[in-house]
Amino acid sequence: MRELGLLLLRISMGGLMVFWGIDKLANVQHSVRVAETFYLGFGTNTTFLAVFGVAQIALGALIIVGFMRRVAYPALFLICLTTALGVWRSIVDPWGFFLEGTNVLFYPSFIIVSAALVLWGTQDEDAHSLDARRG
């Protein structure tokens, strides 16, 4: 059960990186609005978004197959942590009882950063990764 869970978590988290990367390439204006709204305007340059989008797709592919996990998982965690910090109000107060500008649909960012931490912390238990099969 644990191996299947780690495999599915790895595939789904890698897929998330791929989807986020594709969105940066295919829907640039959306990515610019996200950067303006949640990241204080950092990352609004379209060249930066394209490069970062390609990097996210590559990172997602590495995570899906479980290759170079010692580098890929910390990178995944940092990206997910940055996202969670960008929507911290929605994590602390999802329904906006005390904080303005929250959205309950952003609460899963906390779950995603937690999942990234689980992958990173259990990488030696993932028997179905390419790293584990090679080594």
DRENGUPA-822641 format. One line per 4 residues: their letters; for each residue x negated, y negated, z negated of N, C-alpha, C, CB. Coordinates in steps of 0.02 Angstrom, whole numbers. Each point is the difference from the previous one (the first is absolute). Glycine has a CB too. Layout:
<recs>
A	X/Y/Z/X/Y/Z/X/Y/Z/X/Y/Z | ...
</recs>
This chain:
<recs>
MREL	-41/60/0/41/-60/0/-43/-63/0/90/63/-61 | -144/-64/20/-44/-59/-4/-32/-14/68/-22/25/-121 | -3/28/154/-33/-10/65/48/-28/52/-77/95/-28 | 138/-70/29/50/-25/47/17/-73/-16/47/116/14
GLLL	-40/-131/-78/15/-69/-20/-55/-48/21/65/45/-95 | -128/-25/84/-56/-43/20/-4/-8/76/-62/36/-102 | 76/18/138/0/-2/73/53/-50/24/-41/120/6 | 102/-113/-32/54/-45/21/-13/-72/-20/80/96/-9
LRIS	-109/-106/-50/-16/-67/-23/-54/-30/46/30/31/-119 | -80/8/136/-54/-24/45/28/-18/68/-82/72/-61 | 124/-30/89/29/-13/66/45/-62/-2/-4/123/27 | 45/-129/-79/45/-57/-3/-37/-66/-12/89/76/-43
MGGL	-140/-75/1/-38/-61/-13/-42/-19/61/-4/28/-123 | -25/21/157/-35/-14/62/46/-27/53/-81/90/-27 | 141/-61/31/50/-25/47/18/-72/-14/44/115/12 | -38/-132/-76/15/-69/-18/-54/-48/26/61/41/-103
MVFW	-124/-22/96/-54/-42/25/5/-6/76/-74/35/-96 | 88/20/130/7/-2/73/58/-47/19/-45/118/10 | 101/-112/-43/58/-42/16/-14/-74/-13/76/96/-27 | -108/-110/-30/-18/-70/-15/-48/-27/52/18/22/-122
GIDK	-66/20/144/-48/-22/50/34/-13/67/-88/65/-58 | 132/-20/79/36/-10/63/42/-63/-3/3/125/18 | 28/-138/-76/40/-60/-7/-42/-63/10/76/61/-79 | -137/-60/54/-44/-58/9/-17/-11/74/-48/20/-114
LANV	45/33/153/-16/-6/71/61/-15/42/-94/78/-17 | 150/-47/1/60/-5/41/45/-58/-18/-6/122/14 | 3/-144/-77/45/-52/-24/-41/-52/-37/97/82/-8 | -140/-116/43/-48/-46/-30/34/-54/-40/-78/23/94
QHSV	132/-51/-68/34/-54/-36/28/23/-67/28/-52/111 | -6/113/-115/23/28/-63/-58/3/-49/88/68/58 | -145/-46/-35/-60/5/-43/-22/-69/-23/-34/104/60 | 38/-153/-17/-17/-69/-19/47/-25/-54/-44/-22/116
RVAE	109/35/-109/49/-22/-50/-12/35/-67/84/-20/91 | -101/84/-88/-15/37/-62/-60/-31/-35/47/106/50 | -100/-120/-11/-60/-30/-29/15/-68/-30/-70/62/83 | 110/-101/-49/18/-67/-26/42/5/-63/-3/-44/116
TFYL	48/92/-118/46/5/-56/-31/33/-62/92/7/83 | -130/46/-74/-23/40/-57/-75/-5/-15/92/76/27 | -131/-100/20/-73/0/-10/-30/-70/6/-3/115/45 | 43/-165/-63/-23/-69/-2/-30/-24/66/-22/16/-121
GFGT	46/12/175/-24/-20/66/-63/36/23/51/-108/-22 | -82/148/-21/-59/37/20/19/54/50/-55/-23/-112 | 20/27/167/13/52/49/49/-20/54/-25/80/-88 | 34/-145/98/47/-21/52/-32/-5/69/62/-62/-87
NTTF	-128/66/90/-36/-2/63/16/62/40/-93/-69/-51 | 115/61/114/22/57/40/-57/48/16/89/-72/48 | -149/46/-40/-57/45/12/-13/42/-62/-51/-83/80 | 53/52/-138/-9/38/-62/54/54/-6/-50/-102/-55
LAVF	112/84/69/55/48/-5/-11/59/47/78/-93/-32 | -101/79/93/-12/54/48/-55/47/-25/36/-76/94 | -91/47/-117/-56/41/-25/22/40/-61/-83/-85/43 | 118/52/-89/23/35/-60/52/53/18/-22/-103/-67
GVAQ	64/89/116/49/50/22/-33/62/27/78/-92/26 | -129/83/16/-38/58/26/-34/37/-57/-18/-60/110 | -11/23/-158/-32/32/-57/50/39/-42/-85/-92/-1 | 145/65/-7/51/37/-38/22/63/37/39/-108/-49
IALG	-34/105/113/18/60/39/-55/53/-8/66/-70/82 | -128/49/-76/-56/47/-8/-1/29/-71/-66/-64/86 | 76/21/-136/2/23/-69/57/50/-10/-50/-109/-38 | 108/93/66/57/45/-6/-14/68/31/74/-98/2
ALII	-108/99/55/-17/63/33/-48/40/-44/16/-52/113 | -66/19/-143/-47/34/-45/37/31/-60/-92/-80/36 | 139/42/-62/37/24/-58/45/59/19/-2/-116/-50 | 36/112/106/44/54/22/-37/66/5/70/-83/62
VGFM	-129/82/-32/-38/62/8/-43/16/-60/0/-20/122 | -9/-29/-167/-39/12/-60/-75/1/13/94/65/-44 | -117/-113/84/-71/-5/17/-29/-64/-30/18/66/107 | -78/-61/-133/-35/-57/-31/42/-29/-58/-56/-25/110
RRVA	85/69/-149/44/-21/-54/-34/-42/-54/66/102/22 | -130/-91/-33/-36/-38/-51/-4/-74/17/-68/102/-26 | 75/-118/90/1/-70/23/72/-21/15/-116/12/48 | 154/33/-17/68/-17/22/47/-13/-58/-20/68/102
YPAL	17/-28/-154/47/-8/-55/-10/-65/-40/4/124/-7 | -66/-143/-8/-7/-66/-33/24/-57/45/-97/45/-64 | 85/-40/129/24/-52/47/76/-1/0/-103/14/71 | 134/44/-69/73/5/-3/26/-32/-64/-3/106/68
FLIC	-28/-90/-124/22/-27/-64/-5/-77/0/-37/106/-57 | -18/-133/82/-9/-73/1/52/-34/44/-122/17/-19 | 137/12/76/51/-29/44/69/2/-34/-66/36/101 | 82/21/-131/65/7/-34/4/-45/-61/9/118/41
LTTA	-65/-125/-77/-1/-44/-59/10/-72/21/-77/80/-59 | 45/-100/113/8/-68/26/74/-13/18/-118/1/43 | 149/47/-12/70/-6/17/43/-6/-63/-20/66/104 | 6/-24/-154/38/-2/-62/-10/-68/-35/-11/126/-12
LGVW	-49/-152/12/-12/-65/-31/37/-55/37/-113/40/-38 | 120/-32/104/36/-50/39/74/-3/-16/-82/18/88 | 109/36/-112/72/3/-17/11/14/-74/24/39/116 | -71/-59/-157/1/16/-72/65/-21/-34/-124/-12/-1
RSIV	153/-43/23/63/-22/-31/54/53/8/-31/-120/23 | 33/152/35/51/51/14/-14/64/-38/18/-50/112 | -79/61/-133/-17/58/-41/19/-13/-73/-94/30/78 | 80/-89/-102/14/-18/-69/75/-12/-12/-114/-50/-8
DPWG	147/18/56/70/-19/-8/37/11/67/-31/-86/-89 | 44/150/106/28/15/67/65/-35/17/-55/108/-12 | 97/-121/-37/65/-31/14/0/-76/-9/53/106/-35 | -110/-134/19/-5/-72/-6/36/-30/-60/-10/-1/121
FFLE	12/37/-176/32/-26/-60/-39/-59/-30/46/115/-22 | -113/-112/27/-42/-50/-30/-45/-36/50/2/67/-103 | -19/-34/157/-46/-28/49/36/-12/66/-96/59/-55 | 79/-114/88/29/-15/65/-40/34/55/42/-111/-44
GTNV	-8/122/100/-34/28/59/-14/74/-4/-49/-110/15 | 90/147/-53/-11/72/-6/47/38/46/-38/-15/-119 | 22/77/131/41/43/43/-10/72/-23/-10/-81/99 | 63/113/-118/-4/69/-26/-31/47/52/101/-22/-71
LFYP	-96/5/135/-29/43/52/-76/-1/0/101/-20/67 | -132/-27/-103/-73/-2/-6/-25/39/-60/1/-110/57 | 43/132/-101/-22/39/-58/-40/62/20/101/-41/-61 | -85/75/116/-39/59/19/-75/-14/11/103/43/51
SFII	-122/-105/-46/-72/-15/5/-37/27/-61/26/-103/67 | 7/102/-124/-30/28/-61/-8/76/7/52/-92/-69 | -3/124/98/-3/72/12/-56/16/49/124/11/-23 | -130/-51/75/-51/12/51/-70/-8/-28/81/-40/87
VSAA	-93/-12/-126/-67/-9/-29/-14/57/-49/8/-126/14 | 43/150/-49/-8/57/-45/-17/63/39/80/-52/-81 | -47/62/138/-14/58/42/-72/-2/26/122/6/33 | -145/-65/-14/-69/-7/24/-49/19/-56/34/-91/80
LVLW	-19/71/-141/-42/17/-56/1/76/-14/21/-114/-49 | 37/145/57/5/73/-9/-43/35/52/116/-12/-47 | -111/-9/110/-42/31/52/-73/-6/-16/88/-26/85 | -109/-33/-104/-70/-13/-16/-22/44/-59/11/-118/43
GTQD	31/121/-94/-19/37/-60/3/75/6/41/-95/-61 | -5/121/111/7/73/8/-32/26/64/106/-8/-66 | -149/-32/97/-27/20/64/-37/67/-2/-10/-120/27 | -18/138/-83/-35/64/-5/48/60/-4/-93/-59/-56
EDAH	157/45/46/50/54/-4/37/10/65/12/-26/-121 | -26/-14/171/36/3/64/-35/50/46/38/-121/-12 | -16/182/9/-32/55/37/14/-3/75/8/69/-102 | 42/-107/124/19/-1/70/-30/-58/39/105/56/-33
SLDA	-149/-94/1/-31/-57/35/-57/25/45/30/-78/-96 | -46/40/146/-55/17/44/-66/3/-39/60/-53/97 | -69/6/-143/-61/2/-42/-7/65/-38/8/-123/-12 | 47/147/-17/-2/62/-39/-14/60/45/80/-50/-84
RRG	-53/50/143/-11/56/46/-70/1/28/120/-4/29 | -151/-55/-23/-68/-5/26/-51/16/-53/37/-85/81 | -22/69/-144/-50/6/-52/10/58/-44/-12/-118/3
</recs>
